[in-house]
Amino acid sequence: MKNIKACLFDLDGVIVDTAKYHYIAWKELANELGFDFTLEDNEKLKGVSRMTSLDILLSIGGIELGEDKKLELATKKNDNYLQYILKMGPEEILPGTKEFLEVLRKENIKIALGSASKNAMLILERLELTGYFDAIVDGTHVAKAKPDPEVFLQGAEKLGVAPTECVVFEDAEAGVEAALAGGMKCVGIGSSEVLGKAHLVVDGLHKMSIQKLGLLD
């Protein structure tokens, strides 16, 4: 593979599923405020910032609050979420992830993380995966959210490779768009109906191989 020199991975939905903990934390907050928050409601929060997510949640409950109170609630939700994250372990790594990362290392392909999460470092530490990554770019490093390609372009720069030499692994439509906007190849993790713009779509990293990666070269 002469043209592929690096793989960049989103975190949630690709390496691990932390979405369930976000949902539990939002649901707990809604229940404290006196209303229910369903999985269907939770779909509206996908790929949305913390404060916008809170606004959506409050509108579902028909509640209006001042900015100070909203900041207090958003912080409370994040604190609750972190309590779940701190209990995570390597058993929560999604199937095939570690094996694929090991294959990439054997092939001398550089590896980076490109995630909007501000808790990415903590999560990787809990999963015992930090050592696999040559570069980590998370929500503490970037100003622009996906579909802006900033997070992936920073990753390529840190690895010292050109964007055209990178393959991005993403489970969200905005992430696929970010990869393409950055001039990178993209593998969608999930449904081809949602991620159809990606160059290749697979169910998970357990379905990836060096041969499939070579098809993108």
Backbone as ProteinMPNN parsed JSONL, in Angstrom:
{"seq_chain_A": "MKNIKACLFDLDGVIVDTAKYHYIAWKELANELGFDFTLEDNEKLKGVSRMTSLDILLSIGGIELGEDKKLELATKKNDNYLQYILKMGPEEILPGTKEFLEVLRKENIKIALGSASKNAMLILERLELTGYFDAIVDGTHVAKAKPDPEVFLQGAEKLGVAPTECVVFEDAEAGVEAALAGGMKCVGIGSSEVLGKAHLVVDGLHKMSIQKLGLLD", "coords_chain_A": {"N_chain_A": [[0.849, -1.197, 0.0], [1.183, 1.707, -1.199], [0.167, 4.285, -1.112], [-1.416, 4.699, 1.166], [-0.781, 5.857, 4.268], [-1.58, 6.407, 6.816], [-4.096, 5.88, 9.359], [-7.015, 7.276, 10.649], [-9.079, 7.51, 13.448], [-12.408, 7.945, 14.562], [-13.856, 8.126, 17.847], [-16.246, 7.422, 19.522], [-18.626, 4.973, 18.819], [-17.054, 3.806, 16.945], [-14.629, 2.824, 18.073], [-15.441, 2.41, 20.667], [-18.547, 2.231, 22.544], [-19.851, 4.849, 23.837], [-22.142, 6.206, 23.788], [-24.392, 5.193, 25.058], [-23.988, 5.833, 27.715], [-24.094, 8.597, 27.703], [-26.793, 8.864, 27.106], [-28.022, 7.7, 29.387], [-27.197, 9.541, 31.354], [-28.399, 11.945, 30.456], [-31.075, 11.155, 30.627], [-31.364, 10.728, 33.366], [-31.114, 13.361, 34.26], [-33.369, 14.557, 33.07], [-35.402, 13.118, 34.388], [-35.033, 14.02, 37.005], [-35.867, 16.589, 36.641], [-38.482, 16.178, 36.29], [-39.682, 14.912, 34.063], [-39.932, 12.454, 31.361], [-37.37, 10.969, 29.285], [-36.834, 9.659, 26.261], [-35.388, 6.943, 24.233], [-35.924, 7.551, 21.62], [-36.176, 10.334, 21.758], [-33.542, 10.851, 22.342], [-32.226, 10.474, 19.94], [-32.296, 12.919, 18.711], [-30.186, 14.27, 19.751], [-27.815, 13.459, 18.659], [-24.547, 14.025, 17.615], [-24.608, 16.649, 18.429], [-23.802, 19.651, 20.235], [-23.059, 19.986, 23.797], [-24.508, 22.075, 25.179], [-26.512, 22.734, 23.308], [-27.77, 20.283, 23.197], [-28.841, 20.215, 25.769], [-30.698, 22.316, 25.565], [-32.488, 21.172, 23.725], [-33.402, 19.01, 25.245], [-34.66, 20.381, 27.39], [-36.692, 21.661, 25.975], [-38.245, 19.492, 25.233], [-39.243, 18.796, 27.693], [-40.708, 21.029, 28.163], [-39.653, 23.192, 29.558], [-38.336, 26.282, 30.646], [-35.342, 27.998, 31.243], [-32.888, 30.149, 32.866], [-29.597, 31.273, 31.709], [-27.512, 30.782, 33.583], [-28.531, 28.736, 35.226], [-28.843, 26.788, 33.293], [-26.186, 26.267, 32.578], [-25.308, 25.167, 34.957], [-26.852, 22.798, 35.042], [-25.91, 21.496, 32.731], [-23.282, 21.007, 33.451], [-23.715, 19.315, 35.592], [-24.871, 17.116, 34.275], [-22.641, 16.294, 32.761], [-20.872, 15.587, 34.784], [-22.223, 13.391, 35.886], [-22.126, 11.675, 33.676], [-19.359, 11.264, 33.5], [-18.921, 9.729, 35.755], [-19.84, 7.223, 34.955], [-18.071, 6.709, 32.837], [-15.666, 6.455, 34.187], [-15.865, 3.953, 35.226], [-15.504, 2.269, 33.156], [-13.902, -0.349, 31.169], [-11.374, -2.397, 29.468], [-12.995, -4.403, 28.405], [-15.06, -3.192, 27.118], [-14.287, -2.336, 24.648], [-15.034, -2.148, 21.23], [-15.83, -4.972, 19.097], [-13.11, -6.463, 17.325], [-11.534, -4.2, 17.166], [-9.027, -3.859, 18.587], [-7.514, -5.863, 17.396], [-7.42, -5.002, 14.72], [-6.025, -2.593, 14.999], [-3.584, -3.608, 15.798], [-2.798, -4.988, 13.49], [-2.439, -2.81, 11.742], [-0.261, -1.574, 12.947], [1.725, -3.502, 12.583], [1.993, -3.291, 9.86], [3.212, -0.92, 9.665], [1.636, 1.376, 9.465], [0.594, 4.559, 10.324], [-1.241, 5.703, 13.215], [-4.013, 7.58, 14.336], [-6.193, 9.401, 16.573], [-9.267, 11.026, 16.056], [-11.407, 12.873, 17.501], [-14.398, 14.453, 18.732], [-14.855, 14.416, 21.381], [-14.257, 15.637, 24.654], [-13.394, 14.076, 26.582], [-11.789, 12.136, 25.598], [-9.083, 11.255, 26.048], [-9.217, 10.244, 28.664], [-11.057, 8.158, 28.286], [-9.653, 6.472, 26.478], [-7.539, 5.75, 28.15], [-8.912, 4.299, 30.11], [-9.712, 2.166, 28.542], [-7.334, 1.063, 28.001], [-5.9, 1.585, 25.642], [-4.322, 3.668, 24.808], [-1.586, 3.52, 24.058], [-1.573, 2.614, 21.441], [-1.894, 4.702, 19.713], [-0.398, 7.106, 17.625], [-0.861, 9.762, 17.496], [-3.122, 12.028, 19.073], [-6.05, 13.751, 18.699], [-8.448, 15.705, 20.122], [-11.575, 16.992, 21.509], [-10.525, 19.046, 23.031], [-8.611, 20.235, 21.555], [-9.561, 21.35, 19.206], [-11.38, 23.934, 17.396], [-13.479, 23.948, 15.672], [-16.366, 22.047, 14.903], [-17.09, 18.761, 13.497], [-19.091, 18.786, 10.537], [-16.737, 20.142, 9.729], [-13.384, 19.747, 8.673], [-11.298, 20.054, 10.521], [-10.416, 18.525, 12.841], [-9.445, 16.133, 11.736], [-7.548, 17.043, 9.893], [-5.708, 18.201, 11.595], [-4.854, 15.863, 12.861], [-3.574, 14.492, 10.733], [-1.511, 16.286, 10.274], [-0.104, 16.154, 12.698], [0.813, 13.553, 12.497], [2.482, 13.798, 10.406], [1.829, 13.321, 7.744], [0.344, 13.55, 4.436], [-3.032, 14.71, 3.813], [-4.207, 13.236, 1.698], [-3.062, 10.791, 2.01], [-4.328, 9.538, 4.008], [-6.754, 7.473, 5.742], [-9.944, 7.665, 7.036], [-11.936, 6.519, 9.755], [-15.265, 6.388, 10.491], [-18.451, 6.792, 12.168], [-20.53, 8.496, 11.881], [-22.576, 10.681, 9.891], [-21.801, 13.385, 9.658], [-19.129, 13.136, 10.303], [-18.119, 11.593, 8.207], [-18.479, 13.428, 6.144], [-16.696, 15.362, 7.023], [-14.23, 14.04, 6.74], [-14.133, 13.697, 3.945], [-14.195, 16.367, 3.144], [-11.729, 17.099, 4.003], [-10.115, 15.957, 2.161], [-9.587, 13.259, 2.37], [-9.67, 9.616, 2.288], [-12.484, 7.554, 3.23], [-13.862, 5.28, 5.57], [-16.947, 4.086, 6.392], [-18.543, 3.238, 9.424], [-21.092, 1.266, 10.1], [-24.357, 1.851, 8.904], [-25.002, 1.694, 5.415], [-26.955, 3.22, 4.314], [-27.0, 5.569, 5.77], [-24.34, 6.32, 5.716], [-23.526, 6.484, 3.109], [-21.886, 8.134, 1.523], [-19.307, 7.532, 2.085], [-16.215, 5.901, 1.105], [-16.119, 3.209, 1.525], [-18.209, 0.972, 3.32], [-18.633, -0.691, 6.377], [-19.762, -3.067, 8.887], [-18.423, -2.937, 11.304], [-15.188, -2.624, 12.972], [-14.36, -5.208, 13.172], [-14.914, -6.271, 10.772], [-13.023, -5.323, 9.122], [-9.979, -5.45, 7.192], [-6.522, -5.735, 6.19], [-6.479, -6.166, 3.524], [-8.959, -5.124, 2.611], [-8.504, -2.487, 3.24], [-6.507, -1.957, 1.448], [-7.925, -1.818, -0.924], [-8.719, 0.753, -1.075], [-6.557, 2.153, -1.797]], "CA_chain_A": [[0.0, 0.0, 0.0], [2.121, 2.819, -1.291], [-0.46, 5.594, -0.914], [-2.045, 4.834, 2.486], [0.271, 5.9, 5.286], [-2.15, 6.642, 8.149], [-5.53, 5.674, 9.618], [-7.522, 8.147, 11.71], [-10.303, 6.908, 13.983], [-13.327, 8.571, 15.503], [-13.87, 7.31, 19.064], [-17.549, 6.857, 19.889], [-19.306, 4.273, 17.746], [-16.046, 3.144, 16.121], [-13.737, 2.09, 18.986], [-16.197, 2.103, 21.895], [-19.892, 2.805, 22.536], [-20.125, 5.645, 25.046], [-23.432, 6.889, 23.586], [-25.368, 4.704, 26.046], [-23.768, 6.547, 28.987], [-24.656, 9.942, 27.501], [-28.25, 8.732, 27.198], [-28.394, 7.479, 30.802], [-26.974, 10.794, 32.094], [-29.462, 12.889, 30.069], [-32.341, 10.623, 31.153], [-31.361, 11.02, 34.818], [-31.362, 14.798, 34.418], [-34.784, 14.787, 32.73], [-36.219, 12.56, 35.479], [-34.911, 14.946, 38.146], [-36.653, 17.789, 36.302], [-39.898, 15.788, 36.336], [-40.257, 14.353, 32.833], [-39.183, 11.313, 30.832], [-36.536, 11.207, 28.106], [-36.799, 8.338, 25.627], [-34.338, 6.683, 23.237], [-36.329, 8.297, 20.426], [-35.773, 11.72, 22.042], [-32.078, 10.885, 22.349], [-31.757, 10.548, 18.546], [-32.192, 14.341, 18.356], [-28.957, 14.825, 20.337], [-26.634, 12.883, 18.005], [-23.64, 14.971, 16.96], [-24.962, 18.009, 18.848], [-23.015, 20.096, 21.392], [-23.677, 19.767, 25.114], [-25.506, 23.11, 25.502], [-27.653, 22.581, 22.389], [-28.466, 19.077, 23.666], [-29.64, 20.611, 26.94], [-31.839, 23.106, 25.065], [-33.45, 20.218, 23.138], [-33.985, 18.265, 26.365], [-35.575, 21.276, 28.113], [-37.874, 21.911, 25.133], [-39.063, 18.272, 25.339], [-39.931, 18.88, 28.992], [-41.474, 22.28, 28.249], [-39.054, 23.972, 30.646], [-37.477, 27.418, 30.264], [-34.436, 28.356, 32.34], [-31.864, 31.157, 32.565], [-28.303, 30.737, 31.267], [-26.743, 30.285, 34.729], [-29.118, 27.449, 35.622], [-28.545, 25.837, 32.216], [-24.768, 25.884, 32.728], [-25.259, 24.299, 36.151], [-27.41, 21.499, 34.66], [-25.005, 20.876, 31.75], [-22.131, 20.522, 34.236], [-24.204, 18.169, 36.375], [-24.997, 15.998, 33.351], [-21.299, 15.812, 32.409], [-20.319, 14.922, 35.984], [-22.884, 12.073, 35.953], [-21.571, 10.897, 32.558], [-17.979, 10.89, 33.853], [-18.974, 8.637, 36.741], [-19.966, 5.969, 34.184], [-16.832, 6.539, 32.068], [-14.602, 6.026, 35.11], [-16.056, 2.523, 35.522], [-15.274, 1.501, 31.925], [-12.688, -1.157, 31.103], [-11.063, -2.925, 28.132], [-14.056, -5.291, 27.895], [-16.033, -2.396, 26.358], [-13.764, -2.051, 23.306], [-15.886, -2.796, 20.233], [-15.195, -6.153, 18.504], [-12.169, -6.342, 16.212], [-10.771, -2.942, 17.209], [-7.633, -4.058, 19.004], [-6.877, -6.708, 16.379], [-7.153, -4.182, 13.526], [-4.953, -1.656, 15.358], [-2.339, -4.381, 15.804], [-2.462, -5.233, 12.076], [-1.926, -1.546, 11.197], [1.085, -1.346, 13.504], [2.636, -4.438, 11.902], [2.18, -2.799, 8.491], [3.837, 0.417, 9.798], [0.686, 2.44, 9.138], [0.433, 5.41, 11.508], [-2.602, 5.676, 13.776], [-4.398, 8.761, 15.118], [-7.589, 9.541, 17.0], [-9.862, 12.319, 15.728], [-12.698, 12.815, 18.192], [-14.913, 15.696, 19.307], [-14.993, 14.232, 22.827], [-13.252, 16.252, 25.532], [-13.008, 13.022, 27.531], [-11.172, 11.069, 24.794], [-7.875, 10.716, 26.707], [-9.677, 9.462, 29.814], [-11.677, 6.935, 27.77], [-8.577, 5.603, 25.958], [-6.812, 5.218, 29.317], [-9.763, 3.266, 30.73], [-9.745, 1.022, 27.626], [-5.933, 0.61, 27.867], [-5.583, 1.655, 24.212], [-3.55, 4.885, 24.516], [-0.305, 3.192, 23.434], [-1.725, 2.284, 20.019], [-2.052, 5.915, 18.917], [0.772, 7.961, 17.407], [-1.328, 11.133, 17.726], [-4.501, 12.114, 19.578], [-6.663, 15.081, 18.581], [-9.799, 15.588, 20.684], [-12.351, 18.226, 21.643], [-9.765, 20.104, 23.723], [-7.645, 20.778, 20.588], [-10.173, 21.933, 17.995], [-12.372, 24.994, 17.575], [-14.613, 23.706, 14.774], [-16.922, 20.691, 14.981], [-17.424, 18.096, 12.239], [-18.379, 18.336, 9.332], [-15.472, 20.809, 9.418], [-12.34, 18.711, 8.743], [-10.177, 20.47, 11.375], [-9.91, 17.476, 13.729], [-8.685, 15.162, 10.944], [-6.385, 17.73, 9.319], [-4.731, 18.292, 12.699], [-4.321, 14.516, 13.05], [-2.629, 14.24, 9.634], [-0.346, 17.152, 10.505], [0.66, 15.577, 13.825], [1.443, 12.313, 12.023], [3.438, 14.145, 9.363], [1.415, 12.742, 6.459], [-0.59, 14.369, 3.664], [-4.423, 14.249, 3.921], [-4.503, 12.241, 0.663], [-2.459, 9.517, 2.433], [-5.061, 9.122, 5.214], [-8.088, 6.867, 5.707], [-10.687, 7.98, 8.261], [-12.992, 5.573, 10.146], [-16.307, 7.218, 11.099], [-19.794, 6.194, 12.25], [-21.54, 9.555, 11.754], [-22.626, 11.352, 8.585], [-20.979, 14.61, 9.742], [-17.736, 12.7, 10.314], [-17.791, 11.193, 6.829], [-18.371, 14.679, 5.39], [-15.449, 16.012, 7.468], [-13.119, 13.315, 6.12], [-14.136, 14.012, 2.515], [-13.837, 17.784, 3.021], [-10.287, 17.179, 4.257], [-9.395, 15.301, 1.072], [-9.183, 11.929, 2.812], [-10.546, 8.469, 2.039], [-13.279, 7.321, 4.431], [-14.591, 4.031, 5.807], [-18.083, 4.286, 7.285], [-18.828, 2.129, 10.341], [-22.533, 1.277, 10.368], [-25.327, 1.637, 7.821], [-24.677, 2.338, 4.129], [-28.02, 4.199, 4.049], [-26.609, 6.823, 6.426], [-22.938, 6.641, 5.452], [-23.317, 6.162, 1.698], [-20.856, 8.964, 0.874], [-17.982, 6.954, 2.389], [-15.659, 5.067, 0.033], [-16.403, 1.821, 1.896], [-19.001, 0.903, 4.559], [-18.619, -2.006, 7.031], [-20.543, -3.099, 10.139], [-17.554, -2.624, 12.437], [-13.773, -2.887, 12.681], [-14.177, -6.666, 13.076], [-15.082, -6.617, 9.356], [-11.947, -4.692, 8.356], [-8.74, -6.209, 7.0], [-5.522, -4.982, 5.43], [-6.864, -6.328, 2.112], [-10.014, -4.15, 2.34], [-7.874, -1.172, 3.285], [-5.763, -1.859, 0.189], [-8.849, -1.481, -2.008], [-8.869, 2.223, -1.088], [-5.261, 2.722, -2.186]], "C_chain_A": [[0.881, 1.241, 0.0], [1.493, 4.164, -0.939], [-1.116, 5.79, 0.455], [-0.96, 4.743, 3.562], [-0.275, 6.057, 6.707], [-3.647, 6.329, 8.188], [-5.921, 6.539, 10.806], [-8.895, 7.642, 12.143], [-11.101, 7.899, 14.824], [-13.384, 7.632, 16.715], [-15.22, 6.62, 19.287], [-18.234, 6.235, 18.68], [-18.362, 3.546, 16.804], [-15.167, 2.245, 16.994], [-14.492, 1.605, 20.22], [-17.581, 2.737, 21.777], [-20.129, 3.546, 23.84], [-21.485, 6.333, 24.953], [-24.456, 6.473, 24.641], [-25.226, 5.451, 27.377], [-24.248, 7.992, 28.894], [-26.168, 9.888, 27.692], [-28.704, 8.577, 28.652], [-28.283, 8.787, 31.592], [-28.03, 11.845, 31.745], [-30.811, 12.458, 30.652], [-32.472, 10.915, 32.651], [-31.693, 12.488, 35.073], [-32.833, 15.125, 34.149], [-35.705, 14.311, 33.856], [-36.193, 13.452, 36.718], [-35.746, 16.199, 37.923], [-38.142, 17.476, 36.164], [-40.513, 15.306, 35.035], [-39.375, 13.219, 32.318], [-38.425, 11.709, 29.569], [-36.278, 9.853, 27.466], [-35.606, 8.185, 24.674], [-34.625, 7.428, 21.937], [-35.943, 9.773, 20.564], [-34.257, 11.863, 21.881], [-31.488, 10.994, 20.942], [-31.525, 12.001, 18.112], [-30.879, 14.963, 18.848], [-27.686, 14.351, 19.638], [-25.828, 13.952, 17.28], [-23.873, 16.421, 17.325], [-24.165, 18.379, 20.1], [-23.797, 19.93, 22.696], [-24.784, 20.785, 25.418], [-26.731, 23.034, 24.589], [-28.467, 21.35, 22.779], [-29.366, 19.409, 24.858], [-30.868, 21.412, 26.513], [-32.922, 22.197, 24.489], [-34.176, 19.463, 24.249], [-35.015, 19.117, 27.112], [-36.838, 21.561, 27.302], [-38.81, 20.701, 25.151], [-39.872, 18.298, 26.639], [-40.764, 20.128, 29.154], [-40.976, 23.187, 29.356], [-38.184, 25.093, 30.087], [-36.655, 27.838, 31.465], [-33.459, 29.433, 31.89], [-30.531, 30.492, 32.253], [-27.496, 30.135, 32.424], [-27.224, 28.898, 35.15], [-28.81, 26.387, 34.569], [-27.094, 25.355, 32.291], [-24.594, 24.909, 33.886], [-25.748, 22.879, 35.798], [-26.501, 20.756, 33.678], [-23.783, 20.291, 32.458], [-22.512, 19.287, 35.03], [-24.321, 16.929, 35.494], [-23.629, 15.411, 33.027], [-20.65, 15.09, 33.587], [-20.903, 13.519, 36.124], [-22.305, 11.135, 34.894], [-20.167, 10.392, 32.911], [-17.933, 9.763, 34.879], [-19.089, 7.272, 36.053], [-18.67, 5.667, 33.43], [-15.718, 5.981, 32.945], [-14.708, 4.546, 35.475], [-15.795, 1.647, 34.303], [-13.978, 0.704, 32.005], [-12.49, -1.698, 29.708], [-12.145, -3.83, 27.547], [-15.087, -4.53, 27.061], [-15.521, -1.965, 24.976], [-14.636, -2.809, 22.301], [-15.124, -3.909, 19.508], [-14.271, -5.823, 17.327], [-11.26, -5.127, 16.249], [-9.29, -3.173, 17.494], [-6.862, -4.847, 17.944], [-6.512, -5.885, 15.136], [-6.033, -3.178, 13.797], [-3.595, -2.363, 15.345], [-1.86, -4.689, 14.386], [-1.845, -3.973, 11.465], [-0.503, -1.279, 11.682], [2.113, -2.245, 12.823], [2.961, -3.964, 10.493], [2.838, -1.41, 8.464], [2.948, 1.553, 9.292], [0.436, 3.244, 10.413], [-1.039, 5.48, 11.925], [-2.857, 6.949, 14.592], [-5.862, 8.676, 15.519], [-8.06, 10.93, 16.602], [-11.274, 12.371, 16.276], [-13.098, 14.171, 18.756], [-14.987, 15.62, 20.831], [-13.876, 14.919, 23.601], [-12.759, 15.247, 26.57], [-12.248, 11.889, 26.841], [-9.968, 10.426, 25.479], [-8.249, 9.804, 27.867], [-10.252, 8.122, 29.348], [-10.611, 5.966, 27.252], [-7.771, 4.974, 27.095], [-7.602, 4.09, 29.97], [-9.779, 1.995, 29.872], [-8.363, 0.379, 27.453], [-5.498, 0.564, 26.402], [-4.638, 2.806, 23.853], [-2.282, 4.597, 23.724], [-0.376, 2.857, 21.956], [-1.687, 3.525, 19.128], [-0.781, 6.759, 18.857], [0.42, 9.428, 17.629], [-2.773, 11.092, 18.188], [-4.969, 13.563, 19.456], [-8.098, 14.936, 19.08], [-10.448, 16.966, 20.815], [-11.639, 19.353, 22.36], [-8.798, 20.795, 22.759], [-8.27, 21.547, 19.432], [-11.236, 22.979, 18.325], [-13.634, 24.708, 16.772], [-15.058, 22.249, 14.841], [-17.061, 20.094, 13.579], [-18.828, 18.562, 11.815], [-17.162, 19.15, 8.919], [-14.34, 19.793, 9.6], [-11.195, 18.985, 9.714], [-9.571, 19.333, 12.195], [-9.045, 16.464, 12.961], [-7.444, 15.787, 10.306], [-5.293, 17.907, 10.369], [-4.065, 16.946, 12.934], [-3.271, 14.183, 12.008], [-1.345, 15.036, 9.843], [0.535, 16.589, 11.623], [1.396, 14.309, 13.42], [2.51, 12.581, 10.966], [3.121, 13.509, 8.025], [0.432, 13.682, 5.75], [-2.012, 13.832, 3.843], [-4.767, 13.15, 2.91], [-3.937, 10.857, 0.999], [-3.184, 8.914, 3.645], [-6.394, 8.447, 4.888], [-8.739, 7.12, 7.059], [-11.767, 6.922, 8.496], [-14.02, 6.333, 10.979], [-17.655, 6.514, 11.13], [-20.902, 7.222, 12.051], [-21.432, 10.247, 10.401], [-21.741, 12.602, 8.575], [-19.494, 14.28, 9.722], [-17.25, 12.284, 8.941], [-17.581, 12.45, 5.986], [-17.08, 15.425, 5.739], [-14.236, 15.366, 6.802], [-13.001, 13.684, 4.64], [-13.728, 15.47, 2.266], [-12.341, 17.994, 3.226], [-9.455, 16.501, 3.186], [-8.907, 13.904, 1.405], [-10.142, 10.853, 2.324], [-11.318, 8.207, 3.345], [-13.945, 5.952, 4.426], [-15.706, 4.332, 6.8], [-18.307, 3.048, 8.131], [-20.308, 2.187, 10.687], [-23.342, 1.021, 9.118], [-24.948, 2.393, 6.543], [-25.753, 3.355, 3.744], [-27.637, 5.568, 4.602], [-25.234, 7.282, 5.946], [-22.544, 6.404, 3.994], [-22.242, 6.963, 0.989], [-19.448, 8.424, 1.119], [-17.523, 6.062, 1.233], [-15.954, 3.582, 0.256], [-17.218, 1.858, 3.186], [-18.963, -0.533, 5.087], [-19.381, -1.916, 8.352], [-19.709, -2.663, 11.355], [-16.124, -2.965, 12.081], [-13.466, -4.382, 12.618], [-14.334, -7.14, 11.627], [-13.986, -5.989, 8.475], [-10.74, -5.625, 8.275], [-7.773, -5.341, 6.212], [-5.845, -5.061, 3.934], [-7.943, -5.296, 1.735], [-9.452, -2.735, 2.345], [-7.129, -0.907, 1.976], [-6.631, -1.484, -0.992], [-9.03, 0.031, -2.152], [-7.622, 2.914, -1.614], [-5.3, 3.302, -3.592]], "O_chain_A": [[1.269, 1.753, 1.05], [2.194, 5.084, -0.516], [-1.35, 6.927, 0.866], [-0.318, 3.709, 3.741], [0.452, 5.87, 7.683], [-4.361, 6.487, 7.198], [-5.25, 6.539, 11.838], [-9.763, 7.379, 11.311], [-10.554, 8.597, 15.678], [-13.0, 6.468, 16.612], [-15.318, 5.394, 19.244], [-18.402, 6.883, 17.647], [-18.8, 2.761, 15.963], [-14.982, 1.064, 16.7], [-14.216, 0.528, 20.748], [-17.771, 3.673, 21.0], [-20.555, 2.954, 24.831], [-21.933, 6.965, 25.909], [-25.282, 7.279, 25.07], [-26.212, 5.676, 28.079], [-24.746, 8.552, 29.871], [-26.754, 10.748, 28.351], [-29.647, 9.235, 29.091], [-29.156, 9.108, 32.398], [-28.507, 12.557, 32.628], [-31.591, 13.291, 31.114], [-33.537, 11.295, 33.136], [-32.454, 12.815, 35.984], [-33.461, 15.871, 34.9], [-36.655, 14.997, 34.23], [-37.208, 13.618, 37.394], [-36.263, 16.797, 38.867], [-38.96, 18.371, 35.951], [-41.736, 15.289, 34.904], [-38.242, 13.037, 32.763], [-38.793, 12.659, 28.878], [-35.598, 9.002, 28.038], [-34.916, 9.152, 24.353], [-33.712, 7.877, 21.245], [-35.449, 10.387, 19.618], [-33.762, 12.86, 21.355], [-30.396, 11.531, 20.759], [-30.677, 12.28, 17.264], [-30.504, 16.052, 18.413], [-26.591, 14.795, 19.985], [-26.354, 14.686, 16.443], [-23.404, 17.325, 16.634], [-23.883, 17.518, 20.932], [-25.017, 19.76, 22.698], [-25.869, 20.409, 25.862], [-27.857, 23.246, 25.039], [-29.695, 21.361, 22.704], [-30.503, 18.945, 24.942], [-31.959, 21.205, 27.044], [-34.112, 22.408, 24.721], [-35.395, 19.295, 24.209], [-36.106, 18.644, 27.429], [-37.926, 21.688, 27.864], [-40.029, 20.86, 25.091], [-41.028, 17.879, 26.676], [-41.455, 20.289, 30.16], [-41.761, 23.87, 30.014], [-37.395, 24.879, 29.167], [-37.182, 28.016, 32.564], [-33.225, 29.615, 30.695], [-30.351, 29.299, 32.497], [-26.865, 29.091, 32.259], [-26.419, 28.0, 35.399], [-28.548, 25.231, 34.901], [-26.816, 24.172, 32.091], [-23.827, 23.951, 33.799], [-25.139, 21.888, 36.201], [-26.338, 19.539, 33.774], [-23.31, 19.21, 32.105], [-21.739, 18.334, 35.131], [-23.928, 15.833, 35.894], [-23.458, 14.192, 33.016], [-19.955, 14.092, 33.398], [-20.184, 12.57, 36.437], [-22.03, 9.966, 35.164], [-19.833, 9.236, 32.653], [-17.014, 8.944, 34.871], [-18.509, 6.288, 36.511], [-18.223, 4.521, 33.384], [-14.928, 5.144, 32.508], [-13.751, 3.956, 35.975], [-15.857, 0.421, 34.396], [-13.08, 1.02, 32.785], [-13.338, -1.49, 28.84], [-12.211, -4.008, 26.331], [-15.901, -5.146, 26.373], [-16.24, -1.306, 24.224], [-14.94, -3.984, 22.506], [-13.911, -3.808, 19.323], [-14.605, -5.017, 16.458], [-10.322, -5.025, 15.459], [-8.421, -2.739, 16.739], [-5.71, -4.539, 17.637], [-5.431, -6.051, 14.571], [-5.189, -2.937, 12.933], [-2.588, -1.788, 14.933], [-0.66, -4.656, 14.11], [-0.845, -4.055, 10.752], [0.348, -0.816, 10.922], [3.226, -1.815, 12.522], [4.058, -4.198, 9.987], [3.002, -0.805, 7.404], [3.434, 2.554, 8.766], [0.106, 2.679, 11.456], [-1.946, 5.336, 11.105], [-2.039, 7.347, 15.422], [-6.659, 7.978, 14.893], [-7.335, 11.908, 16.787], [-12.225, 11.965, 15.608], [-12.249, 14.943, 19.203], [-15.16, 16.641, 21.497], [-12.701, 14.801, 23.255], [-11.835, 15.525, 27.335], [-12.078, 10.812, 27.413], [-9.84, 9.202, 25.495], [-7.674, 8.728, 28.035], [-9.971, 7.079, 29.939], [-10.66, 4.774, 27.552], [-7.371, 3.813, 27.015], [-7.041, 3.058, 30.339], [-9.85, 0.886, 30.4], [-8.226, -0.686, 26.852], [-4.819, -0.369, 25.974], [-4.199, 2.905, 22.707], [-1.939, 5.351, 22.814], [0.654, 2.819, 21.282], [-1.471, 3.414, 17.921], [-0.175, 7.081, 19.878], [1.297, 10.243, 17.916], [-3.552, 10.24, 17.76], [-4.372, 14.476, 20.027], [-8.874, 14.148, 18.538], [-9.939, 17.964, 20.305], [-12.089, 20.498, 22.312], [-8.224, 21.83, 23.1], [-7.586, 22.312, 18.753], [-11.892, 22.928, 19.366], [-14.723, 25.158, 17.129], [-14.233, 21.334, 14.835], [-17.14, 20.826, 12.593], [-19.688, 18.717, 12.682], [-16.592, 18.888, 7.86], [-14.336, 19.053, 10.583], [-10.218, 18.236, 9.737], [-8.349, 19.187, 12.242], [-8.031, 15.995, 13.478], [-6.407, 15.134, 10.194], [-4.105, 17.781, 10.072], [-2.86, 16.878, 13.178], [-2.206, 13.657, 12.335], [-0.243, 14.535, 9.621], [1.76, 16.553, 11.506], [2.475, 14.02, 13.937], [3.334, 11.718, 10.663], [4.026, 13.191, 7.253], [-0.225, 14.504, 6.389], [-2.192, 12.625, 4.009], [-5.53, 12.237, 3.225], [-4.286, 9.867, 0.356], [-2.734, 7.928, 4.229], [-7.066, 8.787, 3.914], [-8.156, 6.825, 8.102], [-12.431, 6.482, 7.557], [-13.696, 6.86, 12.044], [-17.973, 5.732, 10.234], [-22.081, 6.87, 12.05], [-20.345, 10.382, 9.84], [-21.021, 12.852, 7.608], [-18.691, 15.047, 9.191], [-16.12, 12.578, 8.552], [-16.629, 12.533, 5.21], [-16.45, 16.037, 4.876], [-13.324, 16.061, 6.354], [-11.906, 13.951, 4.145], [-13.014, 15.772, 1.309], [-11.756, 18.939, 2.695], [-8.228, 16.466, 3.281], [-7.946, 13.413, 0.814], [-11.29, 11.142, 1.986], [-10.868, 8.589, 4.425], [-14.513, 5.522, 3.423], [-15.445, 4.779, 7.916], [-18.267, 1.929, 7.62], [-20.74, 3.04, 11.463], [-23.058, 0.093, 8.36], [-24.617, 3.578, 6.586], [-25.497, 4.251, 2.94], [-27.913, 6.597, 3.986], [-24.989, 8.478, 5.788], [-21.378, 6.156, 3.687], [-21.731, 6.527, -0.042], [-18.503, 8.816, 0.434], [-18.342, 5.537, 0.48], [-16.028, 2.801, -0.693], [-16.952, 2.686, 4.057], [-19.226, -1.478, 4.344], [-19.615, -0.825, 8.871], [-20.237, -2.091, 12.308], [-15.861, -3.528, 11.019], [-12.435, -4.783, 12.077], [-13.946, -8.257, 11.287], [-14.017, -6.107, 7.25], [-10.51, -6.462, 9.149], [-8.167, -4.328, 5.635], [-5.529, -4.146, 3.173], [-7.862, -4.668, 0.679], [-9.869, -1.889, 1.554], [-7.12, 0.213, 1.466], [-6.145, -0.9, -1.96], [-9.438, 0.524, -3.203], [-7.629, 4.122, -1.85], [-4.293, 3.821, -4.074]]}, "name": "protein", "num_of_chains": 1, "seq": "MKNIKACLFDLDGVIVDTAKYHYIAWKELANELGFDFTLEDNEKLKGVSRMTSLDILLSIGGIELGEDKKLELATKKNDNYLQYILKMGPEEILPGTKEFLEVLRKENIKIALGSASKNAMLILERLELTGYFDAIVDGTHVAKAKPDPEVFLQGAEKLGVAPTECVVFEDAEAGVEAALAGGMKCVGIGSSEVLGKAHLVVDGLHKMSIQKLGLLD"}
